[in-house]
């Protein structure tokens, strides 16, 4: 084959791949969110929700009220029941904070991510997960089945990074962490 033709095909292929690559950096689900107990209205934690290099959505707890930031997820002992966890090692030996307990959610449309997983570090249970952004809030759905029929949703409210930083600094000071 002609070298010029092969070069042309290579350039067109690369341009096509680049044109279809998604940039999720402005997706409304990305950012800091506080999870709120639907019965008491109390904040149960603060999450950092982000898109990783694999173009999937992840979420890490970054603050829990009155909890030592060094606490381990000792309830997470069902290793053989956790689908495709995104980290090495035993989940029960990881800290509750800064571990991606919400993971591998797939983009469906702006603000809608589905077909992922969530592990509740407080009891070690695994759920299939999805997030939907609506009216400035996130609806986080955890379910026992992949279709989302058997489960429940929790509303997450936005929180500013400055407030998150303040909560983390206060927790670190309270528990003697530099």
C-alpha positions in Angstrom: 0.0 0.0 0.0 1.0 3.6 -0.5 2.7 5.1 2.6 0.8 8.4 2.1 -2.5 6.5 2.2 -1.5 4.6 5.3 -0.5 7.9 7.0 -3.8 9.4 6.0 -5.7 6.5 7.5 -3.7 6.7 10.7 -4.4 10.5 11.1 -8.2 10.1 10.4 -8.3 7.2 12.9 -6.7 9.2 15.6 -8.9 12.2 14.9 -12.0 10.1 15.0 -11.0 8.5 18.4 -10.3 12.0 19.8 -13.6 13.3 18.6 -15.5 10.6 20.4 -13.5 10.8 23.7 -15.8 12.2 26.4 -14.8 15.1 28.7 -16.8 14.6 31.9 -15.1 17.4 33.8 -18.2 19.6 33.7 -20.7 16.9 34.6 -23.0 18.2 37.4 -22.5 15.0 39.5 -18.8 15.8 40.0 -17.9 17.6 43.2 -18.4 17.5 46.9 -21.7 16.2 48.3 -23.0 15.6 51.8 -25.1 12.5 52.3 -28.2 13.2 54.4 -30.1 10.6 56.4 -33.6 10.6 54.9 -35.3 10.1 58.3 -33.4 12.4 60.6 -32.1 14.9 58.1 -28.6 14.6 59.7 -25.5 14.8 57.6 -24.0 11.3 57.5 -20.8 12.1 55.6 -19.2 14.1 52.8 -18.2 12.5 49.5 -15.8 13.6 46.8 -17.3 12.4 43.5 -15.0 12.4 40.5 -14.3 10.8 37.2 -11.1 8.6 37.0 -8.9 7.9 34.1 -11.2 5.0 33.0 -14.0 7.6 32.4 -16.1 6.0 35.2 -17.5 7.8 38.2 -16.1 7.1 41.7 -16.8 8.5 45.1 -14.8 8.6 48.3 -15.9 9.6 51.8 -13.8 12.5 53.0 -15.5 13.3 56.3 -17.8 11.5 58.7 -19.2 13.3 61.7 -17.5 12.4 65.0 -15.3 9.7 63.3 -11.6 9.4 63.6 -10.2 9.9 60.1 -7.9 6.9 60.6 -10.8 4.5 61.3 -10.6 1.3 59.3 -13.5 -0.3 57.4 -13.4 -3.4 59.7 -17.0 -4.4 58.7 -15.9 -4.9 55.0 -15.0 -8.6 55.3 -17.2 -9.9 52.4 -14.3 -9.7 50.0 -15.6 -12.5 47.8 -18.9 -10.7 47.4 -17.5 -7.3 46.3 -17.8 -7.0 42.5 -14.7 -5.7 40.8 -13.4 -3.5 43.7 -11.0 -0.7 42.3 -8.2 -1.3 44.8 -5.8 -3.9 45.9 -5.9 -5.7 49.3 -8.5 -6.4 51.9 -11.2 -3.7 52.2 -11.4 -4.3 55.9 -7.8 -3.0 56.2 -8.5 0.3 54.4 -9.5 3.5 56.0 -13.2 4.4 55.7 -12.1 7.8 54.4 -10.4 8.3 51.1 -11.3 4.9 49.7 -13.5 4.6 46.6 -16.6 2.9 48.1 -18.7 4.2 45.2 -17.1 2.9 42.1 -17.2 2.2 38.3 -20.4 4.0 37.6 -20.9 4.3 33.8 -22.0 7.5 32.1 -25.5 7.4 30.7 -26.3 11.1 30.1 -25.4 14.4 31.7 -25.8 14.0 35.5 -26.8 10.3 35.2 -24.4 7.5 36.0 -25.5 3.9 36.3 -24.3 0.3 36.5 -21.8 0.8 39.2 -21.3 -0.4 42.8 -21.3 0.9 46.3 -20.0 -0.7 49.5 -21.4 0.6 52.8 -18.2 0.8 54.9 -20.3 0.9 58.1 -21.7 -2.6 57.6 -19.7 -4.0 54.7 -22.8 -4.6 52.4 -22.4 -4.3 48.6 -25.0 -2.7 46.4 -25.4 -1.9 42.8 -25.3 1.8 42.5 -26.4 4.7 40.3 -26.5 8.5 40.6 -28.9 11.0 39.1 -28.4 14.8 39.3 -31.7 16.7 39.6 -32.6 20.1 40.9 -29.1 20.8 42.3 -29.0 17.5 44.3 -27.9 14.0 43.7 -30.1 11.0 44.2 -27.8 8.1 45.1 -29.6 4.7 44.5 -28.2 1.5 46.1 -29.9 -1.7 45.2 -29.6 -5.4 45.7 -30.3 -6.1 42.0 -28.6 -4.8 38.9 -31.8 -3.2 37.6 -32.3 -1.1 40.7 -35.7 -2.4 41.6 -34.8 -3.7 45.1 -33.2 -0.8 47.0 -33.5 2.7 48.2 -32.3 6.1 47.3 -30.6 8.8 49.4 -30.4 12.5 48.6 -27.0 14.1 48.6 -26.7 17.9 48.8 -23.9 20.0 47.4 -21.2 21.3 49.8 -18.5 23.9 49.0 -14.8 22.8 49.0 -14.0 25.5 51.6 -16.6 24.0 54.0 -15.2 20.5 53.4 -11.7 21.7 54.1 -12.9 23.2 57.4 -14.7 20.0 58.4 -11.6 17.9 57.7 -9.3 20.4 59.6 -11.6 20.3 62.6 -11.7 16.5 62.6 -7.9 16.3 62.3 -7.5 18.7 65.2 -10.0 16.8 67.3 -8.2 13.5 66.8 -4.7 14.9 67.0 -3.7 14.5 63.4 -1.3 17.1 61.9 
